[in-house]
Amino acid sequence: MLTVGLAGCSDGDDKKAGQSKDGRDKASESQTVRAAYRRTGEADTARMTLTTKAAAAGESVTARGDGVMDLEEGDSRMTLTAQGQKIEQRVLDGVVYQKAPAEQRSQLRLPPDKTWMKIDLARLDSSGSGSGSGSSGADGQVSDPAESFEYAKGVTDRDVTKVGTDTIDGARTTHYRVKADVEALAEGDPARAKALREQLGTSSLPLDMWLDDQGRLRQQTVRLTLRPESGDAPKQSRTVTSTTTLKFSDFGTEADVEAPAAEDTVDVTGKVAQATKSPGTA
């Protein structure tokens, strides 16, 4: 899993970005976008909303979440609504905990005395089941908001386009269209970078970012097409497309996150990994 930390300021190379056609300093736009990850993290915590829509084989699943995030550590807690059901979720140290309705736990044949499901994102990634953010499995959506936030870390100074201005939740923002470098997202891990390139079919991710007057991220949208690495089903039926929109507000709000009691938790990482490997699973 990609954990959230603080990205460094843009360096002197930004000054080489050149001038835009209308004479504005293109470097200043690059610096603003590249510094957004750090400036947002400096707020420590925020209220967030997350919407993820994943589609495959003609079927789609939409998950909507509302909660809070520790912007420095990447921990979060929120209530997810997916497939008409509400799920309480906590993410702590790269592990997702979900408290699903009793009916869903019964369908998954989980022990009746366990109310929380545990999904270890590091193990899920190593099994070849894809990214933790927006991945889906037997329990519905497994969405780690921190990983979506991490995408902003890979923005370079070469691919920044200022789109215009918008008001989001009462805050004036500037809309930028940028590209995040897959190599940067892999954080120096060649194997992970290769896997990401193969899954995404590209070396960069297109992002739309909306920054407020203080340079903090207010909204981000990323659209992904995840391609299968192996399997017997037709490639088209196993390709997953997803759109994730993350919003931040109320910076500095309380965001304490605690793991559920161990005796009330059952590890379903294996079930999720197996489900996401099944052909046609959205």
N, C-alpha and C positions, 0 to 999 in steps of 0.2 A: 504493500500500500504506500502511496505517496503521502507523507505526513506534512503538515503545514508548519513552516518556519518563517523566518524573516528574510526576504530577498534583499540583496544589496542595492545601493543606489546605482543609477546609470552612470557609466564612466565617460571619459573624455571622447571615446569613439563616437558617441552620439553627435558630437559637434561636426562630424564629417558627413552627416546625413544629407546636407545640401539644402537648397532653397526650393520651396514650392513655386508653382507658376505665378501665384499672385504676390510673391515676394515675402511671404511669411517664413519664419525660420522653421524649417521642417524638423530640425533637431529638437526644438522645444516640445513638439508634439510627441516625439519618440521618448524623450526624457519623462514627460508626464505619464505616459502609458507604462513605461518600464518601472517607474517608481510607485505605481498604483498598488502593487502587491505589498510593498513595504509600508506604505502609508495606511493602507487598510489594516494591516497587522498591528500597527502602532495603537489602534483603537482598543486592542486587547479582546473585546467581546462585541457581539452584535446580535440583534434579532434577525432571523432569516426566514425566507420562504424558498421552497424548492419545488420545481415542477419538472418531471421527467416523463417523456413519452417514448416508449420503445415499441418497435414493430418488426414482425418477422412472419413470413409465410402467410401473409394476408390477415394476420391478427395483431392487435395492439393492446398495450397495457399502459395506463397513465397513472402516475403516482404524484400526489401533491403533499407537501409537508410544510409545517409551520413550527418554528422553535427558536433555539438560540445556539450560538457557536462560540467556542473559545478560539479566537483567530490565531493565537500563537501556537497552541498545542494541537489544534485540529479536532478536539473533542466537541461533541454536540448532543443535543437531545431535542426531539421533535415528535409531533404526532403526524403520522402518514395516513393518507386516505388513498387506498388502492383497491380497484375492483369492488367498489361499494363497501369496503370494510375499513375500519380505523385500526391502525397499528401504532402502538407506542414504541419509539425507537431511541436508543442511546448508542453513541459511538465513543469508545474510550480506548486509547492506545492501539488503534488499528483493528479493533474488534467491534462488530456490530451486534447489538442485543435488540431483539424485537419481541414485543409482547402482543401476540396475535390473538384474535377472538377464539373462544373455546372450540367453535365448529371447525375452524381452520386447523387448529392443533390436532383435533381428532382425525381430520382427513390425512394429516401427515403421520398419523399413528405415533404421536409423541406420548411419553409417559403422562398419565393424567395429573400427576402431582407436580409437573413442571410447567410453569406459565411463561417462562422466558426462553427464547431460542437464541443461540450464540452462533455467529458466523465469523470465522477468522479470515480476514481479507487477504493476509499474506499467504495462507494455505490455499485460498481460493485462486489467487493469481498463479501460484506455483503449479496448480493442477491443470493450468491451461484453459481455465474457464472464463478468462477475460478480466477486465477491469472491475474493481469493486463498485465504482460509481455508475449507477444505472444498470448493473448486472441484474438478471432476474433468475429466479429459481423456484424451488418447490414452495417457498413461502411468499412468492410475489416479488415485489421490488426490493432490492438491496441497494440502497442509495447512501453513499457517504458524501455529504456536502463538501467536506474538506478537500476531496480529490478534485471536484469541479473548481473550487477556489484555486487550487494549485496550478491549474492550466495557465493562469495569468503570469506565472513565474517564467514561462518559456517564451514570452514575447520578445522579439528582437527589434532593432531600430530600423530594419529595412522595409517592413511590411506594415506600416501604420497609415490608415486613411481616416481623416476626420469626416464624419458623415453629417453632423449637425448637432442641434441641441434639443433636449426633451426634458419634460418635468416628470419625475418618477416618485410617486408617493410624497408629493409636495416639495421635493428637492430638485433644484435646477441641475441638470447634468449635461455633459458633452458626450456624444456618441462616437465611438471609434470602432472601425473594423480592422482587425489585426490578425496576425498569424502567430501561433505558438510553435516553436521548434520542438519536434519530437525528441531530438537528441538532448535538449535541455530538460525535458520532462523525465527522461530516463536517468538523470542525475549521474552521468558517467558510467552507467551500466550498459555495455555494448549489447549484451544478450537481450536486455529489456528493450533497448532502442530498436533492435532488429525485430523483436516480436511486435512492438507497437507499429512499426512501419508495415509489417506484413498484414496485421489486422486492419489497419486504417487505409492501406494502399496509398499512403502519401507520407512525406517527410515533415509536414506541418499541419496544424489544426487551425481552421478558421474560427475566430471568436468575434463576437460583438460585445463591446464593453461600454458601460455608461459610468462616467466618473463625475463626482460632485465637485464643487468649487474648492474643496480641500484635497482633491486628487484621490479620494477614496472610492473604491468600487461600490457602486449602488446596484448595478445589475450586470449580469453576464449571461450570454446565451452561446451554447456550443452545440453544433450538429455533427454527429458521428455516423459513419457507416462502418460497422465491424464485420469483417469478412472471415469466414471459417478458415482455420489452418489445416484441418483434416476432416475426414468423415466420409460416409458412403452416400449421404443424401445429396441431391442436386445443390450446387453452390447457392443458387438464387433462393432456395427455400430455407437455407441456414443463415443467410445474411441478415444482420440485425441493424436497423437504423434507429437512432435515438436523438432526441432534442431535449436538452436540459437548460433550464433557466433558473439562475440563482439570484436572489435579491437580498441586500443587507439594509437594515435601518436600526434606529435606536442604539447607536454605538455606545459601548460602556455599560450595557445592561448586565444584570447578574446572569452568569452562565455556568453554574456548578453542575458537573456531571459525575454520577456515581454508578458503578456497575451493580447489577442486581445481585442478590444473594446467590452464592454458588449452589446451594441446595435447591434453589428454585429455577435452575438453568440447565438446559440440555444443548449440547453441541450438535448443530445440524449442518456444519460445513460440508461434510461428505455428501449429504442429500442434495444440497444446493449445487455442488460441483457436478454431481451426476446428472441433475436435471438440466443444467445449462449445456451439457455435452450432448443431450438428446436432440436429434434432428427436429428442426421446426420449432424449438422452444423459443418463445419471445423473451 
